[in-house]
Amino acid sequence: MQFGRTYEEFEVGAVYKHWPGKTVTEYDDHLFCLLTMNHHPLHMDSNYAEKTTDFGKNVVVGNYIYSLLLGMSVPDVSGKAIANLEVESLKHVAPTFHGDTIYGETTVLDKTPSRSKSDRGIVYVETKGYKQDGTLVCVFRRKVMVPTETYIKERGGEQPGRPELNQPSSKNVEK
């Protein structure tokens, strides 16, 4: 399975469709709200949402949807990243509700070699998230610093920190 890309592997105009999708549960939404201390009743109180909002039910907190899409994009976009440099824009286009399934796709908008170090480059991407019915719910653009193939080779290959399995020698195995 591919986990991220080197600078050379990105092509302007390429579209990566992230798989699988994720069905958002009430638990997911509430846990994210609790972890981030977002206690707005629109997300946490179904009675409030039903009686006082235009939606008539809880809306999933938008930053969870953004975080979910960012995570979905890691294997295709930033799995080898040196750094996420900037989130240029973030738009929540339509609400997401408990039970909706989110899918994502990322388009490579541009790429430029680093001006200060020849072993890396900047990739500019746009990620879109949509629901099971195709409704666009979230769009964001970001810049990611990614390594070149040279950077990867100089640091020991694809998985430089991965330890090797120590197999017991046949002399040490109890019989």
Salt bridges, closest charged atoms under 4 A:
GLU26 OE2 - HIS30 NE2 3.78
ASP28 OD2 - LYS22 NZ 2.65
ASP29 OD2 - HIS98 NE2 2.90
ASP76 OD2 - HIS18 ND1 2.59
GLU86 OE1 - LYS143 NZ 3.89
ASP100 OD2 - LYS131 NZ 3.39
GLU105 OE1 - LYS17 NZ 3.69
ASP119 OD1 - ARG120 NE 2.86
ASP119 OD2 - ARG155 NH1 3.82
GLU126 OE1 - LYS128 NZ 3.97
GLU126 OE2 - ARG141 NE 2.86
GLU154 OE1 - ARG155 NH1 3.96
GLU158 OE1 - LYS80 NZ 3.00
